Amino acid sequence: MNKLFDILRKYDYVVVFVLLTIVSLVLMARSSYYQRSRLTTWAGGIAGGWYSGVHSVGGYFGLKAENDRLAAENANLRARLAESYISYTDTLFTVNDTVFRQRYDYTEASVIKNSWSGQNNYIMIGKGQRHGVEPDMAVISPDGIVGVVVATTQNFATVMPVLHSDSRNSVKVKRTGISGSLVWDGKDFRYAQVEDVPTTHQFVEGDTIVTSGLANDFPEGIPVGYVVEADTIKGMGMYSLRVRLATDFNKLDHVYVINNRFRKEQQELMEETR
């Protein structure tokens, strides 16, 4: 209490000034309708600015929930795309059950841990076994390829991204259909390499690389990146394409886990064939 009195004594002139100002404003408002209306307008402007600021801050903190909602909606829309279905219509029979025909399901998930600067990077997402996420499922971002699920718990999963020394994915040049393997040299998270591409084909800077659809994980046509240069491997008759990745791993926030409904059937057939 003594400190409060010390402060009031130290700034007594300021306190007196503020009190006199308030009294003056009250007297002015009471004596004149015009002055009262001007003061009311001034006070309303200040209050409006304050509430506008509060609303903006509240809206900012509400963006995460809105982003989650939009990501889930996008997953549902992706599952309805034509490439997520297999057509069974031919001269013998027609199956109209869209649930039976659908090949790919998409599950939205938030990225809760991410690395991109090491040789062997991993991503953790906030969906697991109880959400239908299993090992070997493909993972993409809104912009392109991300990686493959390698381990799961009830509520979480880890993903081996293309930014890993053991990662290898089948891709192709969208313009020509020439296939190759996507690998990473561990140097720059913005770029990867496409190998095993024959030199019998020419490449144009900016050529789009997409998933080939030859594996059991990624659907065909998922964006991978864009060719920035092509180096010839001496004595091999092959190119090594440097590709700028479509996905920015430094800003990865939401992903989509892809479930191939026919993956198990395909794997069983391959094992039987071997």
C-alpha positions in Angstrom: 0.0 0.0 0.0 2.9 2.3 0.8 4.3 1.7 -2.6 1.0 2.7 -4.2 1.0 6.0 -2.3 4.6 6.6 -3.3 3.7 6.1 -7.0 0.6 8.4 -6.7 2.8 11.1 -5.0 5.4 10.7 -7.7 3.0 11.1 -10.6 0.3 13.2 -8.9 0.3 15.8 -11.7 -0.4 13.1 -14.2 -3.3 11.7 -12.1 -4.7 15.2 -11.7 -4.5 15.8 -15.4 -6.3 12.6 -16.3 -9.1 13.4 -13.7 -9.5 16.9 -15.0 -9.7 15.7 -18.6 -12.4 13.1 -17.7 -14.4 15.8 -15.8 -14.1 18.2 -18.8 -15.3 15.6 -21.2 -18.3 14.7 -19.0 -19.2 18.4 -18.7 -18.9 19.0 -22.5 -21.1 15.9 -23.2 -23.8 17.2 -20.8 -23.8 20.8 -22.0 -24.1 20.2 -25.8 -25.8 17.6 -27.9 -23.2 18.2 -30.7 -20.3 17.5 -28.4 -22.0 14.5 -26.9 -22.5 13.0 -30.4 -18.9 13.7 -31.4 -17.6 12.0 -28.2 -19.9 9.0 -28.7 -18.6 8.7 -32.3 -15.0 8.9 -31.1 -15.6 6.3 -28.4 -17.4 4.0 -30.8 -14.5 4.2 -33.2 -12.0 3.2 -30.5 -14.3 0.3 -29.4 -14.8 -0.9 -33.0 -11.0 -0.9 -33.6 -10.5 -2.9 -30.4 -13.2 -5.5 -31.2 -11.9 -5.8 -34.8 -8.4 -6.6 -33.5 -9.8 -9.1 -31.1 -11.8 -10.7 -33.9 -8.7 -10.9 -36.1 -6.7 -12.6 -33.4 -9.5 -15.0 -32.7 -9.8 -15.8 -36.4 -6.1 -16.5 -36.6 -6.2 -19.1 -33.8 -9.2 -20.6 -35.5 -7.3 -21.2 -38.8 -5.9 -24.6 -37.6 -9.4 -26.0 -37.1 -10.5 -24.6 -40.5 -7.4 -26.1 -42.2 -8.1 -29.5 -40.6 -11.7 -29.3 -41.9 -10.5 -28.4 -45.4 -7.9 -31.1 -45.5 -10.4 -33.8 -44.6 -12.7 -32.4 -47.3 -9.9 -32.6 -49.8 -9.2 -36.2 -48.9 -12.8 -37.0 -49.6 -12.7 -35.3 -52.9 -9.5 -37.0 -53.9 -11.1 -40.4 -53.3 -13.8 -39.4 -55.8 -11.4 -38.7 -58.6 -11.6 -40.9 -61.7 -8.0 -42.3 -61.1 -9.2 -43.6 -57.7 -11.5 -46.2 -59.4 -11.1 -49.2 -61.5 -13.6 -49.7 -64.4 -15.1 -53.2 -64.6 -17.2 -52.4 -67.7 -16.6 -54.7 -70.8 -18.5 -56.8 -73.2 -19.2 -59.5 -70.5 -20.5 -57.7 -67.4 -21.0 -54.4 -65.7 -20.6 -53.7 -62.0 -22.2 -50.4 -60.8 -21.3 -50.7 -57.1 -18.9 -47.7 -56.7 -17.7 -49.0 -53.3 -16.6 -52.2 -55.0 -15.0 -50.4 -57.8 -13.1 -47.8 -55.8 -9.4 -48.5 -55.7 -7.9 -45.8 -53.5 -9.1 -44.2 -50.2 -7.5 -41.0 -48.8 -7.1 -40.3 -45.1 -6.1 -36.8 -44.0 -3.4 -36.5 -41.3 -1.5 -33.8 -39.6 2.3 -33.8 -39.5 3.4 -33.6 -35.9 7.2 -34.2 -36.4 9.3 -33.7 -39.5 12.9 -33.8 -40.5 14.5 -32.9 -43.8 18.2 -32.0 -43.2 19.7 -35.5 -42.5 20.6 -38.4 -44.7 17.7 -40.6 -43.4 14.7 -38.4 -42.5 11.4 -39.5 -41.0 8.0 -37.9 -40.6 5.5 -38.6 -37.9 1.8 -38.1 -38.5 -1.2 -38.0 -36.2 -3.1 -41.0 -37.6 -2.5 -44.7 -36.8 -4.0 -48.2 -36.8 -7.3 -47.2 -35.4 -7.7 -44.8 -38.4 -6.9 -47.5 -40.9 -3.3 -46.5 -41.5 -0.9 -49.5 -42.2 2.7 -50.0 -43.2 3.4 -49.7 -47.0 0.6 -47.1 -47.6 1.6 -44.2 -49.8 1.6 -40.7 -48.4 1.2 -37.5 -50.5 0.8 -33.8 -49.8 -1.6 -31.4 -51.5 1.3 -30.6 -53.9 2.8 -34.1 -54.6 4.6 -37.2 -53.4 5.8 -37.5 -49.8 6.8 -41.1 -48.9 5.6 -44.4 -47.6 4.3 -45.5 -44.1 6.9 -47.7 -42.4 5.5 -48.2 -38.9 2.3 -47.6 -36.9 0.8 -47.5 -33.4 -2.8 -47.1 -32.5 -2.8 -43.3 -33.0 0.4 -42.4 -34.9 2.5 -43.5 -37.9 6.0 -42.9 -39.2 6.7 -42.2 -42.8 9.8 -42.7 -44.8 9.9 -39.7 -47.1 11.6 -39.5 -50.5 14.3 -37.6 -48.5 15.8 -40.9 -47.3 18.8 -42.9 -48.6 16.7 -46.1 -48.8 13.7 -44.5 -50.5 13.1 -45.6 -54.1 9.9 -44.9 -56.0 8.8 -45.7 -59.6 8.2 -42.5 -61.6 7.9 -41.4 -65.2 8.1 -38.3 -67.4 4.6 -37.1 -67.9 5.2 -35.9 -71.4 6.9 -39.0 -72.8 5.9 -41.8 -70.4 9.5 -42.9 -69.9 10.0 -44.5 -66.5 12.8 -44.2 -63.9 13.5 -44.5 -60.2 13.3 -41.6 -57.8 16.2 -41.5 -55.3 17.8 -38.8 -53.1 21.5 -38.0 -52.7 21.1 -36.6 -49.2 22.2 -33.1 -50.1 19.3 -30.7 -50.6 15.7 -31.3 -49.5 14.4 -29.3 -52.4 15.9 -31.7 -55.1 16.0 -35.4 -55.9 17.3 -37.5 -58.7 15.6 -39.8 -61.3 17.9 -42.6 -62.4 17.8 -45.5 -64.8 16.4 -43.3 -67.6 17.8 -44.3 -71.1 19.6 -41.6 -73.1 17.6 -42.5 -76.2 15.0 -39.9 -75.1 15.5 -36.1 -74.9 14.4 -34.1 -71.9 13.2 -30.5 -71.7 13.9 -28.3 -68.7 10.7 -28.1 -66.8 9.4 -31.6 -67.8 7.0 -32.8 -65.2 7.8 -36.0 -63.3 4.9 -38.0 -61.9 4.3 -41.4 -60.2 4.2 -44.2 -62.7 1.5 -46.3 -61.1 3.7 -49.5 -61.6 4.0 -50.1 -57.8 1.2 -51.0 -55.4 1.4 -47.9 -53.4 1.1 -44.6 -55.3 -1.7 -44.0 -57.9 -0.5 -43.0 -61.3 0.0 -39.3 -62.1 0.8 -37.9 -58.6 3.2 -34.9 -59.1 6.8 -35.6 -58.1 8.8 -32.7 -59.4 10.2 -30.8 -62.4 13.4 -31.5 -64.4 16.1 -28.9 -63.9 19.0 -30.7 -65.6 19.9 -34.0 -67.2 23.4 -35.5 -66.7 24.7 -38.5 -68.8 26.2 -41.3 -66.8 29.3 -42.3 -68.7 29.4 -45.8 -70.1 25.9 -46.6 -68.9 23.7 -45.1 -71.6 21.6 -43.6 -68.9 20.6 -40.2 -67.6 20.5 -38.9 -64.1 17.8 -36.3 -63.9 18.0 -33.6 -61.3 14.4 -32.8 -60.2 13.0 -30.0 -58.1 10.5 -31.7 -55.8 6.9 -30.5 -56.0 6.4 -30.9 -52.2 8.1 -28.4 -49.9 9.2 -30.6 -47.0 10.2 -27.6 -45.0 6.6 -26.4 -44.8 4.8 -29.8 -44.7 1.7 -29.5 -42.5 -1.0 -31.8 -43.8 -0.7 -35.1 -45.7 -3.0 -37.7 -47.2 -2.4 -41.4 -46.5 -3.5 -43.6 -49.5 -5.1 -47.0 -49.1 -4.9 -49.2 -52.2 -7.9 -51.5 -51.7 -6.4 -54.0 -54.1 -2.8 -54.0 -52.6 -3.2 -57.2 -50.7 -4.7 -59.0 -53.7 -1.8 -57.7 -55.9 0.8 -58.8 -53.4 -0.7 -62.3 -53.0 -0.7 -62.7 -56.8 3.0 -61.6 -57.1 4.0 -64.1 -54.3 2.1 -66.9 -56.0 3.7 -66.0 -59.3 7.2 -66.1 -57.8 
